[in-house]
Amino acid sequence: MKRYYYQLVDEQYDELGAFIPDGSHKETAENRAKVWMRENNVSEATLVVNSMRTDNILDMILITIK
């Protein structure tokens, strides 16, 4: 059962247009975000974790690529 949907946003909270599949595991989404960031030369972004049930933001994970 998919519990979360994800958005990858920049420091101004503008969506970056990355496709990260809905799912139940934040780690998988974080890994997909890192791959997208490397491919698109984005060094820092925030992965926003939203509830599928309530649409509320549940978590915001800062990701930095070196």
SULURMO-V116705 format. One record per helix or strand of 3 or more residues. SS is the DSSP state (H for helix, E for strand). FROM is the first residue (numbers start at 1). LEN is the number of residues. If there is no record, write none. Layout:
ss->{SS:SS}
from->{FROM:FROM}
len->{LEN:LEN}
//
This chain:
ss->{E:H:E:E}
from->{4:26:44:57}
len->{6:14:8:8}
//
